[in-house]
Amino acid sequence: MVAPAIEQPDLNTCDECGSTYVAAASRMESLCPECAHWLYGYPACNHEMLNGHCSRCGWDGSHSVYVEKVKAETEDSAETPEPGSEEE
């Protein structure tokens, strides 16, 4: 008896960061879930890294220079309170 072939997921390569990712895990055809999240606000993958790749979406942890900048700006704005929003 021949064992059934194990179906491998279709993989894409992210146009932004260059990481391979599972095509079905991203709502955008040419961006991994991580870049789609940071660039277009799509839901973030709750990454579970295993052997250098997310076991959920296949992302390898790569970021482009631009995505790193967007992340840094987002983190900076989250740490800086809006004027007049300070608690008294």
C-alpha positions as a Markdown table, in Angstrom:
| # | Residue | x | y | z |
|---|---|---|---|---|
| 1 | Met | 0.0 | 0.0 | 0.0 |
| 2 | Val | 1.3 | 3.5 | -0.9 |
| 3 | Ala | 1.1 | 6.1 | 1.7 |
| 4 | Pro | -0.8 | 9.2 | 0.7 |
| 5 | Ala | 1.3 | 12.2 | -0.2 |
| 6 | Ile | 1.4 | 14.9 | 2.4 |
| 7 | Glu | 0.1 | 18.1 | 1.0 |
| 8 | Gln | 2.5 | 21.0 | 1.3 |
| 9 | Pro | 1.1 | 24.5 | 1.6 |
| 10 | Asp | 1.6 | 27.0 | -1.2 |
| 11 | Leu | 4.4 | 29.4 | -0.3 |
| 12 | Asn | 4.8 | 33.0 | -1.5 |
| 13 | Thr | 7.7 | 35.4 | -1.1 |
| 14 | Cys | 6.9 | 38.8 | 0.5 |
| 15 | Asp | 7.6 | 41.7 | -1.9 |
| 16 | Glu | 8.5 | 43.9 | 1.1 |
| 17 | Cys | 10.8 | 41.9 | 3.4 |
| 18 | Gly | 11.7 | 38.9 | 1.2 |
| 19 | Ser | 10.4 | 36.2 | 3.7 |
| 20 | Thr | 8.7 | 33.2 | 2.4 |
| 21 | Tyr | 5.2 | 32.7 | 4.0 |
| 22 | Val | 2.2 | 30.4 | 3.6 |
| 23 | Ala | 0.1 | 32.0 | 0.9 |
| 24 | Ala | -3.2 | 31.2 | 2.7 |
| 25 | Ala | -2.0 | 32.9 | 5.9 |
| 26 | Ser | -2.0 | 36.4 | 4.4 |
| 27 | Arg | -4.9 | 38.5 | 3.1 |
| 28 | Met | -2.6 | 40.1 | 0.6 |
| 29 | Glu | -1.2 | 38.2 | -2.3 |
| 30 | Ser | 2.3 | 39.7 | -2.3 |
| 31 | Leu | 2.9 | 40.5 | 1.4 |
| 32 | Cys | 3.5 | 38.3 | 4.4 |
| 33 | Pro | 1.1 | 38.7 | 7.3 |
| 34 | Glu | 3.7 | 40.8 | 9.2 |
| 35 | Cys | 4.2 | 43.3 | 6.4 |
| 36 | Ala | 0.5 | 43.4 | 5.6 |
| 37 | His | -0.2 | 44.2 | 9.3 |
| 38 | Trp | 2.4 | 47.0 | 9.6 |
| 39 | Leu | 1.8 | 48.6 | 6.2 |
| 40 | Tyr | -2.0 | 48.2 | 5.8 |
| 41 | Gly | -3.4 | 47.4 | 9.2 |
| 42 | Tyr | -4.4 | 43.9 | 8.5 |
| 43 | Pro | -4.8 | 41.7 | 11.6 |
| 44 | Ala | -1.4 | 40.6 | 13.1 |
| 45 | Cys | -0.4 | 36.9 | 13.2 |
| 46 | Asn | 0.1 | 35.7 | 16.7 |
| 47 | His | 3.5 | 34.3 | 15.7 |
| 48 | Glu | 4.8 | 31.1 | 17.2 |
| 49 | Met | 8.4 | 30.9 | 16.1 |
| 50 | Leu | 9.8 | 27.4 | 15.7 |
| 51 | Asn | 13.1 | 26.7 | 14.0 |
| 52 | Gly | 13.3 | 30.2 | 12.5 |
| 53 | His | 9.8 | 30.3 | 11.1 |
| 54 | Cys | 6.4 | 31.0 | 12.4 |
| 55 | Ser | 4.5 | 27.7 | 12.7 |
| 56 | Arg | 1.3 | 29.6 | 11.8 |
| 57 | Cys | 2.1 | 31.7 | 8.8 |
| 58 | Gly | 5.7 | 30.6 | 7.8 |
| 59 | Trp | 7.2 | 34.1 | 8.2 |
| 60 | Asp | 10.9 | 34.0 | 9.0 |
| 61 | Gly | 11.2 | 37.1 | 11.2 |
| 62 | Ser | 12.5 | 39.4 | 8.4 |
| 63 | His | 11.6 | 43.1 | 8.3 |
| 64 | Ser | 12.4 | 45.7 | 5.6 |
| 65 | Val | 14.1 | 48.9 | 6.6 |
| 66 | Tyr | 10.8 | 50.7 | 5.9 |
| 67 | Val | 8.7 | 48.4 | 8.1 |
| 68 | Glu | 11.3 | 48.8 | 10.9 |
| 69 | Lys | 10.8 | 52.6 | 10.6 |
| 70 | Val | 7.0 | 52.2 | 10.7 |
| 71 | Lys | 7.3 | 50.0 | 13.8 |
| 72 | Ala | 9.6 | 52.4 | 15.5 |
| 73 | Glu | 7.3 | 55.4 | 14.8 |
| 74 | Thr | 4.3 | 53.5 | 16.1 |
| 75 | Glu | 6.1 | 52.5 | 19.3 |
| 76 | Asp | 7.3 | 56.1 | 19.8 |
| 77 | Ser | 3.8 | 57.5 | 19.3 |
| 78 | Ala | 2.4 | 54.9 | 21.8 |
| 79 | Glu | 4.9 | 56.1 | 24.4 |
| 80 | Thr | 4.3 | 59.8 | 23.9 |
| 81 | Pro | 1.1 | 61.0 | 25.5 |
| 82 | Glu | -1.2 | 63.3 | 23.5 |
| 83 | Pro | -1.1 | 67.0 | 24.7 |
| 84 | Gly | -3.8 | 67.5 | 27.4 |
| 85 | Ser | -4.2 | 63.8 | 28.0 |
| 86 | Glu | -2.0 | 63.7 | 31.1 |
| 87 | Glu | -3.6 | 62.4 | 34.3 |
| 88 | Glu | -3.7 | 64.8 | 37.2 |
